[in-house]
Amino acid sequence: MKCKICTKETTTEYCELHQKAHENLVQKYDNWKKALETSWEEYLNEILKNQYSGVWVREVAKYLISQIK
Ligand SMILES: [Zn+2]
């Protein structure tokens, strides 16, 4: 099985690095939701717009957005 984002071999949905990035993303969204009324999609777009987002996180966000539409 290959990571859904890159082509690395993995036994789960994502490779180790993208898995970590995905976890961070979900965790951050929980905090975000408490402070702001933000949809998952809006949140992901914010992540992409934020120049300080890490490369891995961006790739995961991009992938997740593509899955929404
Ligand atoms: Zn990957």
N, CA, C, O and the ligand as a Tripos MOL2 file, in Angstrom:
@<TRIPOS>MOLECULE
protein
  277   275    70     0     0
PROTEIN
NO_CHARGES

@<TRIPOS>ATOM
      1 N           0.8440   -1.1940    0.0000 N.3       1 MET1
      2 CA          0.0000    0.0000    0.0000 C.3       1 MET1
      3 C           0.8790    1.2440    0.0000 C.2       1 MET1
      4 O           1.9200    1.2980    0.6550 O.2       1 MET1
      5 N           0.4270    2.2400   -0.7550 N.am      2 LYS2
      6 CA          1.2160    3.4660   -0.8420 C.3       2 LYS2
      7 C           0.5180    4.6100   -0.1390 C.2       2 LYS2
      8 O          -0.7100    4.6730   -0.0910 O.2       2 LYS2
      9 N           1.3190    5.5180    0.4100 N.am      3 CYS3
     10 CA          0.7870    6.7360    1.0230 C.3       3 CYS3
     11 C          -0.1130    7.4400    0.0060 C.2       3 CYS3
     12 O           0.2040    7.4830   -1.1830 O.2       3 CYS3
     13 N          -1.2340    7.9910    0.4760 N.am      4 LYS4
     14 CA         -2.1820    8.6440   -0.4300 C.3       4 LYS4
     15 C          -1.6470    9.9460   -0.9910 C.2       4 LYS4
     16 O          -2.1730   10.4800   -1.9680 O.2       4 LYS4
     17 N          -0.6070   10.4470   -0.3700 N.am      5 ILE5
     18 CA         -0.0970   11.7550   -0.7800 C.3       5 ILE5
     19 C           1.2100   11.6440   -1.5570 C.2       5 ILE5
     20 O           1.3490   12.2320   -2.6300 O.2       5 ILE5
     21 N           2.1530   10.9020   -1.0260 N.am      6 CYS6
     22 CA          3.3830   10.6810   -1.7710 C.3       6 CYS6
     23 C           3.3890    9.2170   -2.2170 C.2       6 CYS6
     24 O           2.3520    8.5560   -2.1550 O.2       6 CYS6
     25 N           4.4940    8.7170   -2.6490 N.am      7 THR7
     26 CA          4.4990    7.3530   -3.1770 C.3       7 THR7
     27 C           5.2200    6.3760   -2.2540 C.2       7 THR7
     28 O           5.5750    5.2680   -2.6560 O.2       7 THR7
     29 N           5.4290    6.8040   -1.0150 N.am      8 LYS8
     30 CA          6.1140    5.9450   -0.0580 C.3       8 LYS8
     31 C           5.2740    4.7350    0.3270 C.2       8 LYS8
     32 O           4.0580    4.8300    0.4910 O.2       8 LYS8
     33 N           5.9390    3.6100    0.4670 N.am      9 GLU9
     34 CA          5.2500    2.4040    0.9270 C.3       9 GLU9
     35 C           4.8470    2.5770    2.3880 C.2       9 GLU9
     36 O           5.6140    3.0980    3.1970 O.2       9 GLU9
     37 N           3.6410    2.1360    2.7120 N.am     10 THR10
     38 CA          3.1470    2.2630    4.0770 C.3      10 THR10
     39 C           2.1160    1.1760    4.3580 C.2      10 THR10
     40 O           1.5460    0.6030    3.4300 O.2      10 THR10
     41 N           1.8820    0.8960    5.6120 N.am     11 THR11
     42 CA          0.8700   -0.0970    5.9560 C.3      11 THR11
     43 C          -0.4490    0.5750    6.3070 C.2      11 THR11
     44 O          -1.4690   -0.0980    6.4560 O.2      11 THR11
     45 N          -0.4360    1.9020    6.4390 N.am     12 THR12
     46 CA         -1.6540    2.6410    6.7550 C.3      12 THR12
     47 C          -1.9850    3.5900    5.6150 C.2      12 THR12
     48 O          -1.3990    3.5200    4.5350 O.2      12 THR12
     49 N          -2.9350    4.4780    5.8750 N.am     13 GLU13
     50 CA         -3.4070    5.4100    4.8630 C.3      13 GLU13
     51 C          -2.2960    6.3400    4.3720 C.2      13 GLU13
     52 O          -2.1580    6.6130    3.1800 O.2      13 GLU13
     53 N          -1.5100    6.8130    5.3460 N.am     14 TYR14
     54 CA         -0.4380    7.7430    5.0330 C.3      14 TYR14
     55 C           0.9030    7.1850    5.5040 C.2      14 TYR14
     56 O           0.9560    6.3070    6.3650 O.2      14 TYR14
     57 N           1.9740    7.7020    4.9320 N.am     15 CYS15
     58 CA          3.2940    7.3420    5.4180 C.3      15 CYS15
     59 C           3.5090    8.0260    6.7710 C.2      15 CYS15
     60 O           2.6900    8.8380    7.2010 O.2      15 CYS15
     61 N           4.5870    7.6980    7.4160 N.am     16 GLU16
     62 CA          4.8310    8.1920    8.7660 C.3      16 GLU16
     63 C           4.7680    9.7220    8.8670 C.2      16 GLU16
     64 O           4.1310   10.2740    9.7640 O.2      16 GLU16
     65 N           5.4380   10.3860    7.9350 N.am     17 LEU17
     66 CA          5.5060   11.8450    7.9830 C.3      17 LEU17
     67 C           4.1610   12.5110    7.6970 C.2      17 LEU17
     68 O           3.7860   13.4820    8.3540 O.2      17 LEU17
     69 N           3.4490   11.9830    6.7210 N.am     18 HIS18
     70 CA          2.1450   12.5570    6.4070 C.3      18 HIS18
     71 C           1.1280   12.2010    7.4850 C.2      18 HIS18
     72 O           0.2060   12.9690    7.7590 O.2      18 HIS18
     73 N           1.3000   11.0430    8.0850 N.am     19 GLN19
     74 CA          0.4410   10.6440    9.1980 C.3      19 GLN19
     75 C           0.5780   11.6370   10.3460 C.2      19 GLN19
     76 O          -0.4140   12.0980   10.9120 O.2      19 GLN19
     77 N           1.8060   11.9520   10.6730 N.am     20 LYS20
     78 CA          2.1060   12.9160   11.7470 C.3      20 LYS20
     79 C           1.5030   14.2820   11.4200 C.2      20 LYS20
     80 O           0.8670   14.9210   12.2570 O.2      20 LYS20
     81 N           1.7210   14.7000   10.1960 N.am     21 ALA21
     82 CA          1.2060   15.9990    9.7560 C.3      21 ALA21
     83 C          -0.3180   16.0210    9.8430 C.2      21 ALA21
     84 O          -0.9140   17.0200   10.2460 O.2      21 ALA21
     85 N          -0.9340   14.9150    9.4610 N.am     22 HIS22
     86 CA         -2.3920   14.8050    9.5150 C.3      22 HIS22
     87 C          -2.8920   14.9010   10.9570 C.2      22 HIS22
     88 O          -3.8760   15.5820   11.2450 O.2      22 HIS22
     89 N          -2.1990   14.2100   11.8480 N.am     23 GLU23
     90 CA         -2.5580   14.2650   13.2700 C.3      23 GLU23
     91 C          -2.4910   15.6950   13.8000 C.2      23 GLU23
     92 O          -3.4020   16.1660   14.4790 O.2      23 GLU23
     93 N          -1.3970   16.3710   13.4750 N.am     24 ASN24
     94 CA         -1.2410   17.7580   13.9050 C.3      24 ASN24
     95 C          -2.3680   18.6270   13.3900 C.2      24 ASN24
     96 O          -2.9030   19.4750   14.1040 O.2      24 ASN24
     97 N          -2.7150   18.4010   12.1400 N.am     25 LEU25
     98 CA         -3.7600   19.1730   11.4850 C.3      25 LEU25
     99 C          -5.0930   19.0050   12.2130 C.2      25 LEU25
    100 O          -5.7840   19.9840   12.4960 O.2      25 LEU25
    101 N          -5.4430   17.7710   12.5100 N.am     26 VAL26
    102 CA         -6.7070   17.4740   13.1750 C.3      26 VAL26
    103 C          -6.7120   18.0520   14.5960 C.2      26 VAL26
    104 O          -7.7070   18.6110   15.0580 O.2      26 VAL26
    105 N          -5.5830   17.8990   15.2600 N.am     27 GLN27
    106 CA         -5.4560   18.4060   16.6250 C.3      27 GLN27
    107 C          -5.6250   19.9190   16.6750 C.2      27 GLN27
    108 O          -6.3360   20.4570   17.5230 O.2      27 GLN27
    109 N          -4.9540   20.5870   15.7470 N.am     28 LYS28
    110 CA         -5.0230   22.0430   15.6670 C.3      28 LYS28
    111 C          -6.4430   22.4960   15.3940 C.2      28 LYS28
    112 O          -6.8950   23.5060   15.9330 O.2      28 LYS28
    113 N          -7.1410   21.7510   14.5590 N.am     29 TYR29
    114 CA         -8.5110   22.1310   14.1980 C.3      29 TYR29
    115 C          -9.4110   22.1050   15.4320 C.2      29 TYR29
    116 O         -10.3080   22.9370   15.5620 O.2      29 TYR29
    117 N          -9.1790   21.1690   16.3220 N.am     30 ASP30
    118 CA         -9.9570   21.0880   17.5550 C.3      30 ASP30
    119 C          -9.8330   22.3720   18.3610 C.2      30 ASP30
    120 O         -10.8240   22.8980   18.8670 O.2      30 ASP30
    121 N          -8.5980   22.8730   18.4760 N.am     31 ASN31
    122 CA         -8.3850   24.1270   19.1940 C.3      31 ASN31
    123 C          -9.0290   25.2920   18.4670 C.2      31 ASN31
    124 O          -9.6580   26.1600   19.0730 O.2      31 ASN31
    125 N          -8.8600   25.2900   17.1790 N.am     32 TRP32
    126 CA         -9.3590   26.3400   16.2980 C.3      32 TRP32
    127 C         -10.8810   26.4690   16.4250 C.2      32 TRP32
    128 O         -11.4270   27.5660   16.5440 O.2      32 TRP32
    129 N         -11.5330   25.3250   16.3970 N.am     33 LYS33
    130 CA        -12.9950   25.2820   16.4640 C.3      33 LYS33
    131 C         -13.5250   25.9220   17.7320 C.2      33 LYS33
    132 O         -14.5760   26.5630   17.7370 O.2      33 LYS33
    133 N         -12.7650   25.7300   18.8180 N.am     34 LYS34
    134 CA        -13.2020   26.2830   20.1050 C.3      34 LYS34
    135 C         -13.2170   27.8030   20.0730 C.2      34 LYS34
    136 O         -14.0740   28.4390   20.6860 O.2      34 LYS34
    137 N         -12.2670   28.3750   19.3560 N.am     35 ALA35
    138 CA        -12.1420   29.8270   19.3110 C.3      35 ALA35
    139 C         -12.9810   30.4550   18.2070 C.2      35 ALA35
    140 O         -13.5420   31.5360   18.3820 O.2      35 ALA35
    141 N         -13.0640   29.7800   17.0820 N.am     36 LEU36
    142 CA        -13.7350   30.3530   15.9190 C.3      36 LEU36
    143 C         -14.7130   29.3730   15.3100 C.2      36 LEU36
    144 O         -14.5490   28.1560   15.4000 O.2      36 LEU36
    145 N         -15.7370   29.9380   14.6850 N.am     37 GLU37
    146 CA        -16.6610   29.0920   13.9370 C.3      37 GLU37
    147 C         -16.0750   28.8740   12.5560 C.2      37 GLU37
    148 O         -16.3230   29.6530   11.6350 O.2      37 GLU37
    149 N         -15.3110   27.8330   12.4180 N.am     38 THR38
    150 CA        -14.6450   27.5900   11.1460 C.3      38 THR38
    151 C         -14.9470   26.1830   10.6760 C.2      38 THR38
    152 O         -14.8410   25.2210   11.4360 O.2      38 THR38
    153 N         -15.3220   26.0770    9.4240 N.am     39 SER39
    154 CA        -15.5630   24.7430    8.8780 C.3      39 SER39
    155 C         -14.2270   24.0700    8.5910 C.2      39 SER39
    156 O         -13.1880   24.7250    8.5110 O.2      39 SER39
    157 N         -14.2740   22.7930    8.4450 N.am     40 TRP40
    158 CA        -13.0720   21.9960    8.1490 C.3      40 TRP40
    159 C         -12.4070   22.5180    6.8740 C.2      40 TRP40
    160 O         -11.1860   22.6630    6.8120 O.2      40 TRP40
    161 N         -13.2170   22.7930    5.8760 N.am     41 GLU41
    162 CA        -12.6820   23.2570    4.6030 C.3      41 GLU41
    163 C         -12.0440   24.6430    4.7390 C.2      41 GLU41
    164 O         -10.9600   24.8890    4.2100 O.2      41 GLU41
    165 N         -12.7190   25.5360    5.4440 N.am     42 GLU42
    166 CA        -12.1640   26.8820    5.6730 C.3      42 GLU42
    167 C         -10.8360   26.7910    6.4020 C.2      42 GLU42
    168 O          -9.8670   27.4810    6.0880 O.2      42 GLU42
    169 N         -10.8360   25.9240    7.3710 N.am     43 TYR43
    170 CA         -9.6150   25.7140    8.1610 C.3      43 TYR43
    171 C          -8.4740   25.2330    7.2730 C.2      43 TYR43
    172 O          -7.3570   25.7430    7.3650 O.2      43 TYR43
    173 N          -8.7440   24.2690    6.4270 N.am     44 LEU44
    174 CA         -7.7060   23.7340    5.5340 C.3      44 LEU44
    175 C          -7.1910   24.8140    4.5910 C.2      44 LEU44
    176 O          -5.9970   24.8770    4.2960 O.2      44 LEU44
    177 N          -8.0990   25.6600    4.1230 N.am     45 ASN45
    178 CA         -7.6790   26.7510    3.2490 C.3      45 ASN45
    179 C          -6.7810   27.7420    3.9860 C.2      45 ASN45
    180 O          -5.8260   28.2740    3.4210 O.2      45 ASN45
    181 N          -7.1050   27.9780    5.2560 N.am     46 GLU46
    182 CA         -6.2650   28.8500    6.0770 C.3      46 GLU46
    183 C          -4.8600   28.2680    6.2110 C.2      46 GLU46
    184 O          -3.8630   28.9880    6.1490 O.2      46 GLU46
    185 N          -4.8050   26.9690    6.3930 N.am     47 ILE47
    186 CA         -3.5100   26.2850    6.5200 C.3      47 ILE47
    187 C          -2.6840   26.4910    5.2530 C.2      47 ILE47
    188 O          -1.4810   26.7460    5.3140 O.2      47 ILE47
    189 N          -3.3460   26.3760    4.1120 N.am     48 LEU48
    190 CA         -2.6380   26.5400    2.8380 C.3      48 LEU48
    191 C          -2.1710   27.9670    2.6340 C.2      48 LEU48
    192 O          -1.1020   28.2040    2.0710 O.2      48 LEU48
    193 N          -2.9780   28.9240    3.0960 N.am     49 LYS49
    194 CA         -2.6370   30.3460    2.9390 C.3      49 LYS49
    195 C          -1.5110   30.7610    3.8730 C.2      49 LYS49
    196 O          -0.7510   31.6850    3.5830 O.2      49 LYS49
    197 N          -1.4190   30.0650    4.9970 N.am     50 ASN50
    198 CA         -0.4310   30.4300    6.0080 C.3      50 ASN50
    199 C           0.9760   30.0270    5.5660 C.2      50 ASN50
    200 O           1.2780   28.8450    5.4020 O.2      50 ASN50
    201 N           1.8080   31.0140    5.3800 N.am     51 GLN51
    202 CA          3.1590   30.7390    4.8780 C.3      51 GLN51
    203 C           4.0090   30.0020    5.9130 C.2      51 GLN51
    204 O           5.0730   29.4750    5.5880 O.2      51 GLN51
    205 N           3.5410   29.9680    7.1390 N.am     52 TYR52
    206 CA          4.3160   29.2880    8.1720 C.3      52 TYR52
    207 C           3.9470   27.8120    8.3340 C.2      52 TYR52
    208 O           4.5690   27.0930    9.1150 O.2      52 TYR52
    209 N           2.9410   27.3730    7.5960 N.am     53 SER53
    210 CA          2.5870   25.9580    7.6560 C.3      53 SER53
    211 C           3.7240   25.1220    7.0880 C.2      53 SER53
    212 O           4.3550   25.5070    6.1030 O.2      53 SER53
    213 N           3.9790   24.0030    7.6970 N.am     54 GLY54
    214 CA          5.0370   23.1250    7.2120 C.3      54 GLY54
    215 C           4.6800   22.4880    5.8760 C.2      54 GLY54
    216 O           3.5100   22.4070    5.5020 O.2      54 GLY54
    217 N           5.6870   22.0500    5.1810 N.am     55 VAL55
    218 CA          5.4990   21.4460    3.8570 C.3      55 VAL55
    219 C           4.5940   20.2220    3.9330 C.2      55 VAL55
    220 O           3.6960   20.0570    3.1070 O.2      55 VAL55
    221 N           4.8300   19.3690    4.9190 N.am     56 TRP56
    222 CA          4.0540   18.1240    5.0440 C.3      56 TRP56
    223 C           2.5960   18.4320    5.3280 C.2      56 TRP56
    224 O           1.6880   17.8260    4.7590 O.2      56 TRP56
    225 N           2.3950   19.3920    6.2230 N.am     57 VAL57
    226 CA          1.0380   19.7700    6.5980 C.3      57 VAL57
    227 C           0.2890   20.3370    5.3890 C.2      57 VAL57
    228 O          -0.8830   20.0300    5.1680 O.2      57 VAL57
    229 N           0.9830   21.1620    4.6190 N.am     58 ARG58
    230 CA          0.3960   21.7080    3.4090 C.3      58 ARG58
    231 C          -0.0450   20.6120    2.4510 C.2      58 ARG58
    232 O          -1.1460   20.6630    1.9020 O.2      58 ARG58
    233 N           0.8100   19.6310    2.2550 N.am     59 GLU59
    234 CA          0.4970   18.5360    1.3310 C.3      59 GLU59
    235 C          -0.7300   17.7790    1.7990 C.2      59 GLU59
    236 O          -1.5850   17.4040    0.9960 O.2      59 GLU59
    237 N          -0.8120   17.5560    3.0950 N.am     60 VAL60
    238 CA         -1.9810   16.8520    3.6430 C.3      60 VAL60
    239 C          -3.2280   17.7130    3.4470 C.2      60 VAL60
    240 O          -4.2730   17.2140    3.0290 O.2      60 VAL60
    241 N          -3.1170   19.0010    3.7480 N.am     61 ALA61
    242 CA         -4.2530   19.9120    3.6120 C.3      61 ALA61
    243 C          -4.7400   19.9440    2.1700 C.2      61 ALA61
    244 O          -5.9430   19.8970    1.9130 O.2      61 ALA61
    245 N          -3.8120   20.0220    1.2400 N.am     62 LYS62
    246 CA         -4.1450   20.0600   -0.1790 C.3      62 LYS62
    247 C          -4.8980   18.7880   -0.5780 C.2      62 LYS62
    248 O          -5.9020   18.8320   -1.2890 O.2      62 LYS62
    249 N          -4.3870   17.6690   -0.1030 N.am     63 TYR63
    250 CA         -5.0020   16.3880   -0.4160 C.3      63 TYR63
    251 C          -6.4310   16.3320    0.1500 C.2      63 TYR63
    252 O          -7.3680   15.9130   -0.5290 O.2      63 TYR63
    253 N          -6.5690   16.7620    1.4040 N.am     64 LEU64
    254 CA         -7.8840   16.6920    2.0620 C.3      64 LEU64
    255 C          -8.8980   17.5960    1.3740 C.2      64 LEU64
    256 O         -10.0710   17.2420    1.2550 O.2      64 LEU64
    257 N          -8.4450   18.7670    0.9190 N.am     65 ILE65
    258 CA         -9.3380   19.6720    0.2000 C.3      65 ILE65
    259 C          -9.8070   19.0170   -1.0990 C.2      65 ILE65
    260 O         -10.9770   19.1140   -1.4700 O.2      65 ILE65
    261 N          -8.8920   18.3630   -1.7710 N.am     66 SER66
    262 CA         -9.2500   17.7110   -3.0290 C.3      66 SER66
    263 C         -10.2560   16.5910   -2.7940 C.2      66 SER66
    264 O         -10.9950   16.2190   -3.7060 O.2      66 SER66
    265 N         -10.2890   16.0540   -1.5860 N.am     67 GLN67
    266 CA        -11.2230   14.9770   -1.2640 C.3      67 GLN67
    267 C         -12.6090   15.5110   -0.9320 C.2      67 GLN67
    268 O         -13.5970   14.7810   -1.0260 O.2      67 GLN67
    269 N         -12.6880   16.7840   -0.5420 N.am     68 ILE68
    270 CA        -13.9730   17.3710   -0.1510 C.3      68 ILE68
    271 C         -14.8420   17.5830   -1.3830 C.2      68 ILE68
    272 O         -16.0350   17.2830   -1.3680 O.2      68 ILE68
    273 N         -14.2340   18.1060   -2.4560 N.am     69 LYS69
    274 CA        -15.0120   18.4250   -3.6530 C.3      69 LYS69
    275 C         -15.2660   17.2210   -4.5480 C.2      69 LYS69
    276 O         -15.9090   17.3500   -5.5900 O.2      69 LYS69
    277 ZN          3.4650   10.3560    2.3960 Zn       70 ZN70
@<TRIPOS>BOND
     1     1     2 1
     2     2     3 1
     3     3     4 2
     4     3     5 am
     5     5     6 1
     6     6     7 1
     7     7     8 2
     8     7     9 am
     9     9    10 1
    10    10    11 1
    11    11    12 2
    12    11    13 am
    13    13    14 1
    14    14    15 1
    15    15    16 2
    16    15    17 am
    17    17    18 1
    18    18    19 1
    19    19    20 2
    20    19    21 am
    21    21    22 1
    22    22    23 1
    23    23    24 2
    24    23    25 am
    25    25    26 1
    26    26    27 1
    27    27    28 2
    28    27    29 am
    29    29    30 1
    30    30    31 1
    31    31    32 2
    32    31    33 am
    33    33    34 1
    34    34    35 1
    35    35    36 2
    36    35    37 am
    37    37    38 1
    38    38    39 1
    39    39    40 2
    40    39    41 am
    41    41    42 1
    42    42    43 1
    43    43    44 2
    44    43    45 am
    45    45    46 1
    46    46    47 1
    47    47    48 2
    48    47    49 am
    49    49    50 1
    50    50    51 1
    51    51    52 2
    52    51    53 am
    53    53    54 1
    54    54    55 1
    55    55    56 2
    56    55    57 am
    57    57    58 1
    58    58    59 1
    59    59    60 2
    60    59    61 am
    61    61    62 1
    62    62    63 1
    63    63    64 2
    64    63    65 am
    65    65    66 1
    66    66    67 1
    67    67    68 2
    68    67    69 am
    69    69    70 1
    70    70    71 1
    71    71    72 2
    72    71    73 am
    73    73    74 1
    74    74    75 1
    75    75    76 2
    76    75    77 am
    77    77    78 1
    78    78    79 1
    79    79    80 2
    80    79    81 am
    81    81    82 1
    82    82    83 1
    83    83    84 2
    84    83    85 am
    85    85    86 1
    86    86    87 1
    87    87    88 2
    88    87    89 am
    89    89    90 1
    90    90    91 1
    91    91    92 2
    92    91    93 am
    93    93    94 1
    94    94    95 1
    95    95    96 2
    96    95    97 am
    97    97    98 1
    98    98    99 1
    99    99   100 2
   100    99   101 am
   101   101   102 1
   102   102   103 1
   103   103   104 2
   104   103   105 am
   105   105   106 1
   106   106   107 1
   107   107   108 2
   108   107   109 am
   109   109   110 1
   110   110   111 1
   111   111   112 2
   112   111   113 am
   113   113   114 1
   114   114   115 1
   115   115   116 2
   116   115   117 am
   117   117   118 1
   118   118   119 1
   119   119   120 2
   120   119   121 am
   121   121   122 1
   122   122   123 1
   123   123   124 2
   124   123   125 am
   125   125   126 1
   126   126   127 1
   127   127   128 2
   128   127   129 am
   129   129   130 1
   130   130   131 1
   131   131   132 2
   132   131   133 am
   133   133   134 1
   134   134   135 1
   135   135   136 2
   136   135   137 am
   137   137   138 1
   138   138   139 1
   139   139   140 2
   140   139   141 am
   141   141   142 1
   142   142   143 1
   143   143   144 2
   144   143   145 am
   145   145   146 1
   146   146   147 1
   147   147   148 2
   148   147   149 am
   149   149   150 1
   150   150   151 1
   151   151   152 2
   152   151   153 am
   153   153   154 1
   154   154   155 1
   155   155   156 2
   156   155   157 am
   157   157   158 1
   158   158   159 1
   159   159   160 2
   160   159   161 am
   161   161   162 1
   162   162   163 1
   163   163   164 2
   164   163   165 am
   165   165   166 1
   166   166   167 1
   167   167   168 2
   168   167   169 am
   169   169   170 1
   170   170   171 1
   171   171   172 2
   172   171   173 am
   173   173   174 1
   174   174   175 1
   175   175   176 2
   176   175   177 am
   177   177   178 1
   178   178   179 1
   179   179   180 2
   180   179   181 am
   181   181   182 1
   182   182   183 1
   183   183   184 2
   184   183   185 am
   185   185   186 1
   186   186   187 1
   187   187   188 2
   188   187   189 am
   189   189   190 1
   190   190   191 1
   191   191   192 2
   192   191   193 am
   193   193   194 1
   194   194   195 1
   195   195   196 2
   196   195   197 am
   197   197   198 1
   198   198   199 1
   199   199   200 2
   200   199   201 am
   201   201   202 1
   202   202   203 1
   203   203   204 2
   204   203   205 am
   205   205   206 1
   206   206   207 1
   207   207   208 2
   208   207   209 am
   209   209   210 1
   210   210   211 1
   211   211   212 2
   212   211   213 am
   213   213   214 1
   214   214   215 1
   215   215   216 2
   216   215   217 am
   217   217   218 1
   218   218   219 1
   219   219   220 2
   220   219   221 am
   221   221   222 1
   222   222   223 1
   223   223   224 2
   224   223   225 am
   225   225   226 1
   226   226   227 1
   227   227   228 2
   228   227   229 am
   229   229   230 1
   230   230   231 1
   231   231   232 2
   232   231   233 am
   233   233   234 1
   234   234   235 1
   235   235   236 2
   236   235   237 am
   237   237   238 1
   238   238   239 1
   239   239   240 2
   240   239   241 am
   241   241   242 1
   242   242   243 1
   243   243   244 2
   244   243   245 am
   245   245   246 1
   246   246   247 1
   247   247   248 2
   248   247   249 am
   249   249   250 1
   250   250   251 1
   251   251   252 2
   252   251   253 am
   253   253   254 1
   254   254   255 1
   255   255   256 2
   256   255   257 am
   257   257   258 1
   258   258   259 1
   259   259   260 2
   260   259   261 am
   261   261   262 1
   262   262   263 1
   263   263   264 2
   264   263   265 am
   265   265   266 1
   266   266   267 1
   267   267   268 2
   268   267   269 am
   269   269   270 1
   270   270   271 1
   271   271   272 2
   272   271   273 am
   273   273   274 1
   274   274   275 1
   275   275   276 2
@<TRIPOS>SUBSTRUCTURE
     1 MET1         2 RESIDUE 1 A MET
     2 LYS2         6 RESIDUE 1 A LYS
     3 CYS3        10 RESIDUE 1 A CYS
     4 LYS4        14 RESIDUE 1 A LYS
     5 ILE5        18 RESIDUE 1 A ILE
     6 CYS6        22 RESIDUE 1 A CYS
     7 THR7        26 RESIDUE 1 A THR
     8 LYS8        30 RESIDUE 1 A LYS
     9 GLU9        34 RESIDUE 1 A GLU
    10 THR10       38 RESIDUE 1 A THR
    11 THR11       42 RESIDUE 1 A THR
    12 THR12       46 RESIDUE 1 A THR
    13 GLU13       50 RESIDUE 1 A GLU
    14 TYR14       54 RESIDUE 1 A TYR
    15 CYS15       58 RESIDUE 1 A CYS
    16 GLU16       62 RESIDUE 1 A GLU
    17 LEU17       66 RESIDUE 1 A LEU
    18 HIS18       70 RESIDUE 1 A HIS
    19 GLN19       74 RESIDUE 1 A GLN
    20 LYS20       78 RESIDUE 1 A LYS
    21 ALA21       82 RESIDUE 1 A ALA
    22 HIS22       86 RESIDUE 1 A HIS
    23 GLU23       90 RESIDUE 1 A GLU
    24 ASN24       94 RESIDUE 1 A ASN
    25 LEU25       98 RESIDUE 1 A LEU
    26 VAL26      102 RESIDUE 1 A VAL
    27 GLN27      106 RESIDUE 1 A GLN
    28 LYS28      110 RESIDUE 1 A LYS
    29 TYR29      114 RESIDUE 1 A TYR
    30 ASP30      118 RESIDUE 1 A ASP
    31 ASN31      122 RESIDUE 1 A ASN
    32 TRP32      126 RESIDUE 1 A TRP
    33 LYS33      130 RESIDUE 1 A LYS
    34 LYS34      134 RESIDUE 1 A LYS
    35 ALA35      138 RESIDUE 1 A ALA
    36 LEU36      142 RESIDUE 1 A LEU
    37 GLU37      146 RESIDUE 1 A GLU
    38 THR38      150 RESIDUE 1 A THR
    39 SER39      154 RESIDUE 1 A SER
    40 TRP40      158 RESIDUE 1 A TRP
    41 GLU41      162 RESIDUE 1 A GLU
    42 GLU42      166 RESIDUE 1 A GLU
    43 TYR43      170 RESIDUE 1 A TYR
    44 LEU44      174 RESIDUE 1 A LEU
    45 ASN45      178 RESIDUE 1 A ASN
    46 GLU46      182 RESIDUE 1 A GLU
    47 ILE47      186 RESIDUE 1 A ILE
    48 LEU48      190 RESIDUE 1 A LEU
    49 LYS49      194 RESIDUE 1 A LYS
    50 ASN50      198 RESIDUE 1 A ASN
    51 GLN51      202 RESIDUE 1 A GLN
    52 TYR52      206 RESIDUE 1 A TYR
    53 SER53      210 RESIDUE 1 A SER
    54 GLY54      214 RESIDUE 1 A GLY
    55 VAL55      218 RESIDUE 1 A VAL
    56 TRP56      222 RESIDUE 1 A TRP
    57 VAL57      226 RESIDUE 1 A VAL
    58 ARG58      230 RESIDUE 1 A ARG
    59 GLU59      234 RESIDUE 1 A GLU
    60 VAL60      238 RESIDUE 1 A VAL
    61 ALA61      242 RESIDUE 1 A ALA
    62 LYS62      246 RESIDUE 1 A LYS
    63 TYR63      250 RESIDUE 1 A TYR
    64 LEU64      254 RESIDUE 1 A LEU
    65 ILE65      258 RESIDUE 1 A ILE
    66 SER66      262 RESIDUE 1 A SER
    67 GLN67      266 RESIDUE 1 A GLN
    68 ILE68      270 RESIDUE 1 A ILE
    69 LYS69      274 RESIDUE 1 A LYS
    70 ZN70       277 GROUP 0 **** ****
